[in-house]
Amino acid sequence: QVQLVESGGGSVQAGGSLKLSCVISGYISKNCGMGWYRQSSGKERELVSTISNDNTASYIDSVKGRFTISQDNSKNTLYLQMDSLKTEDTAVYYCAADLNRAFCNHRGGYYSGTFNYWGQGTQVTVSS
């Protein structure tokens, strides 16, 4: 059974940094892509960043230049380096993965599929 477990959340002042990790365990035959979502109180879940199986990354405009997504396939781990954090980055962050599909969906090199595995979330709180 595939499981995703996030860690690295916490409280930080604005301008600070955090690095989130997501360890994937279980049987993995194919990794089509992974990503990070976030959901803040009273708002809908938001896709923050994705990374394809060939390391092509995408970001929403509000985090471009501040967040960096990466993966270490040897460790089955997804990362999100978050720098220059802002109070509006406060949210629960979830990792997601698209695994063990027969076919992967990519568009222009970017991951464009549907995630089928989710982590439980880790809280990030940025104070002013």
C-alpha positions as CSV (number, residue, x, y, z in Angstrom):
1,Q,0.0,0.0,0.0
2,V,1.4,3.4,-1.0
3,Q,1.7,6.0,1.7
4,L,2.8,9.6,1.6
5,V,4.1,11.2,4.8
6,E,4.9,14.9,4.9
7,S,7.2,16.6,7.4
8,G,9.0,19.9,7.9
9,G,6.1,22.2,8.6
10,G,6.2,24.6,11.5
11,S,6.1,28.3,12.5
12,V,8.4,30.9,11.0
13,Q,8.5,34.6,10.8
14,A,7.9,36.4,7.5
15,G,11.0,36.3,5.4
16,G,12.1,33.0,6.8
17,S,12.5,29.6,5.2
18,L,11.1,26.1,5.6
19,K,11.8,22.9,3.7
20,L,9.0,20.4,3.4
21,S,9.6,16.7,2.7
22,C,7.3,14.0,1.6
23,V,8.4,10.4,1.8
24,I,6.6,7.9,-0.4
25,S,6.6,4.3,0.8
26,G,5.1,1.1,-0.7
27,Y,5.2,-0.4,-4.2
28,I,6.0,2.1,-6.9
29,S,6.2,0.9,-10.5
30,K,5.9,4.2,-12.2
31,N,6.0,7.8,-11.0
32,C,4.2,10.2,-13.5
33,G,4.5,13.3,-11.4
34,M,4.2,14.8,-7.9
35,G,3.1,18.0,-6.4
36,W,2.3,20.2,-3.5
37,Y,-1.1,21.6,-2.6
38,R,-2.0,24.0,0.2
39,Q,-5.2,24.9,1.9
40,S,-5.6,27.9,4.2
41,S,-8.6,28.4,6.5
42,G,-11.7,29.3,4.6
43,K,-10.2,28.9,1.2
44,E,-10.2,26.2,-1.4
45,R,-7.3,23.9,-1.9
46,E,-4.7,25.4,-4.2
47,L,-2.1,23.6,-6.4
48,V,1.2,25.2,-5.6
49,S,3.7,23.3,-7.6
50,T,4.2,20.2,-9.7
51,I,7.2,18.2,-10.9
52,S,7.1,15.7,-13.7
53,N,9.1,12.4,-13.8
54,D,11.8,14.2,-15.8
55,N,12.0,17.0,-13.3
56,T,10.1,19.6,-15.2
57,A,8.6,21.9,-12.6
58,S,5.7,24.3,-12.5
59,Y,4.6,26.9,-9.9
60,I,1.7,29.2,-9.3
61,D,2.6,32.9,-9.8
62,S,2.5,33.8,-6.2
63,V,5.4,31.5,-5.2
64,K,7.6,31.7,-8.3
65,G,11.1,32.7,-7.4
66,R,10.5,31.8,-3.7
67,F,9.6,28.1,-3.7
68,T,11.6,25.3,-5.3
69,I,10.2,21.8,-5.8
70,S,12.5,18.8,-6.2
71,Q,12.6,15.1,-5.9
72,D,15.1,12.4,-4.9
73,N,14.1,9.2,-6.6
74,S,16.7,7.2,-4.8
75,K,15.0,8.2,-1.5
76,N,11.4,8.3,-2.9
77,T,11.2,11.8,-1.4
78,L,9.6,15.0,-2.7
79,Y,10.7,18.3,-1.4
80,L,9.5,21.9,-1.3
81,Q,12.0,24.5,-0.4
82,M,10.1,27.7,0.7
83,D,12.1,30.9,1.0
84,S,11.1,34.5,1.6
85,L,7.9,33.2,3.2
86,K,4.9,35.6,3.5
87,T,2.0,35.5,5.9
88,E,-0.2,34.6,3.0
89,D,1.7,31.3,2.7
90,T,0.2,30.1,5.9
91,A,-1.7,26.9,5.2
92,V,-1.8,23.2,5.5
93,Y,0.5,21.8,2.8
94,Y,-0.2,18.4,1.2
95,C,1.9,16.4,-1.1
96,A,0.4,14.4,-3.9
97,A,1.6,11.8,-6.3
98,D,0.5,10.2,-9.5
99,L,1.8,6.6,-9.3
100,N,1.6,3.3,-11.0
101,R,-0.5,4.4,-14.0
102,A,-0.3,2.6,-17.3
103,F,0.2,5.9,-19.0
104,C,1.4,9.3,-17.8
105,N,-0.2,12.6,-18.8
106,H,2.2,15.5,-19.7
107,R,1.6,18.6,-21.7
108,G,4.5,20.5,-23.1
109,G,6.8,18.6,-20.7
110,Y,4.8,19.6,-17.7
111,Y,2.9,17.2,-15.6
112,S,-0.8,17.4,-16.4
113,G,-2.3,14.2,-14.9
114,T,-4.5,13.5,-11.9
115,F,-2.9,12.7,-8.6
116,N,-4.1,9.4,-7.0
117,Y,-2.2,9.4,-3.7
118,W,-2.2,12.1,-1.0
119,G,-0.4,12.8,2.2
120,Q,-2.0,13.9,5.5
121,G,-0.7,17.4,5.4
122,T,1.7,19.5,7.4
123,Q,0.9,22.9,8.9
124,V,3.0,26.0,7.9
125,T,2.4,29.1,9.8
126,V,4.1,32.4,8.8
127,S,3.8,35.3,11.3
128,S,4.5,39.0,10.7
